[in-house]
Amino acid sequence: MESTYFRRGFGLRTAISGQLTSDYHSAIIEAFRANDFTLGAGPLTFRLAREFGFCYGVDRAVEYAYETRKKFPDHQLYLVGEIIHNPHVNAKLEQMGVHFLHRGESGEFDFSGLTPEAVVILPAFGVTIHDFKRLREVGCVMVDTTCGSVLNVWKRVESYARDGFTAVIHGKHYHEETKATASQVMKSASGRYLVVFDMAEARLVCDYIEQGGDGPAMAQRFANATSAGFDFDRDLERVGLANQTTMLSGESLAIAEEFRKTMVRKFGAAAAPEHVRSFDTICSATQERQDAVLQLIAQPIDLMIVVGGYNSSNTCHLAALASGRGIQTFHIEDAEGIDLTTRHLRHQPIGTKREEVVSDWLGDARSIGITAGASTPNNKIGETVARLCAIAGVELSVCP
């Protein structure tokens, strides 16, 4: 690529390491690591999931953004959307002079103010092919922080499109990552995609493949989740499964299996491989964090606290995973959700997109599980533990 496109960093990690430590380090998290991920405070026992917080892809994206500021101190810096789905990290970048580009009423990002002298950071989720081309036309410097796991999914759906398979993507059609993945399908003139949100939608599509039905009704149901001109009778003969990297892995695998069984029933076991392909494209960090939650709650705990952005898909799924196993679970954005004055808790109820305030939520809990999504910095996890101790009136034996 030309020298206006950067993806491999600027070699400035040492120069920005002090600022990263200052912005995100937590002595409490280090204490957890030194004590086998368990800390006691009076009658309370805190257990931290063994995989939590920033993953490699997020670490890389944040570091690269900090390096970009260092590399281009006199340039205007822009970011397409959010670097990751965490309000504190995005706020730090704003404080560093990074301007956020947002979608307008038309659904398009507003690039009208960009000039060739601008430096534009592409987020960890990636951007659509359309937006990438628009930025290339501007001629600005582009710093690409797209996660490697996302790139792997892009390669997979590209191969489906080349081979004449419709990409069925388990994800949220409105999510930036899924938008970018779907756009990769359209590199091929014959590319088609369909996004299914959950098993219920997957079964609806599988039933249509096997039994047929009301095509126009299906087209209306999935109007925002299909490629232009999608034909439910023509475009579901051959499908390839992929997913947004942060979805619940168990559900993604189950959806893939549902489509496989459907094609076996319709075309027979011998012919099915010509009609369905499936590869697990859940990123390893997402899988590890989900596995760590299951490992944590395999032992009895009274309460689970999940810390991270409300719009973070992987964080929401961690909360759903614990709650689905019968554990009292609260998803809070940060420690500020715990009000030390009123003792109330601000949280996002599982499966919703609204915030609620509850009282008497701590109860007699003595064993508290803690985890955080892949976009949550360590200091926000540590602050949460410190505030839990404060509201319980106990002292933690480490200094935050």
Secondary structure, 3 states (H helix, E strand, C coil): CCCCEECCCCCCHHHHHHHHHHHHCCHHHHHHHHCCCEEEECCEEEEECCCCCCCHHHHHHHHHHHHHHHHCCCCCEEEECCCCCCHHHHHHHHHCCEEEECECCCCCECCCCCCCCCEEEECCCCCCHHHHHHHHHHCCEEEECCCHHHHHHHHHHHHHHHCCCEEEEECCCCCHHHHHHHHHHCCCCCCCEEEECCHHHHHHHHHHHHHCCCHHHHHHHCCCCECCCCCCCCCCCCEEEEECCCCCHHHHHHHHHHHHHHHHHHHCCCCHHHCEEECCCCCHHHHHHHHHHHHHHCCCCCEEEEECCCCCHHHHHHHHHHHHCCCCEEEECCHHHECCCCCCEEECCCCCCCCEEECCCCCCCCEEEEEECCCCCHHHHHHHHHHHHHHHCCCCCCCC
